[in-house]
Amino acid sequence: MGDSFSAATRMRLILLPFLLFGLSGCGILYKLPTRQGNVIEQGDIAKLKTGMTREQVEFVMGTPLASAPFRNDRWDYYGYYQSRRGETVQRTVTMYFDGDQLARIEGAEQPEDLKDKSKRDVSAIIRADEQDRRAAERGAQENDPGVIFNKDQRGPN
């Protein structure tokens, strides 16, 4: 026939996309968590007091994601996180200033849906991701054959 591919090779090439598609649906492939905007932690919001200067607020919370160019009295902090499992957390905190002093904060109270999901703040999510990473490393170590090569034992390089 003159064809360089055997029937078995052709079958493998046909089945490979179906196998990859099936594995991607099972969640076996690693998905990166998505973080956008500001990291808004409840502990940092608790440190804020009315009367603080803009500089003090920026030291505690970081640079605001949005500050209106025509309204110098408002800073918006917006945080978005999507875990590898697809759970999303969004939060907006708005700070209003009177001159250089913090006058009021909107969104300082933690939303009920975050409490219900036991997502206290972003640091809790980061800790959960770290625990997942450690568990994966432990699983990889359990499957490790335990063979360690020294540079001298490998032979000539």
Summary of the structure (lengths in Angstrom):
residues: 157
radius of gyration: 25.7
end to end distance: 43.3
largest distance: 85.4
contacts: 327
relative contact order: 0.12
helix: 38%
strand: 21%
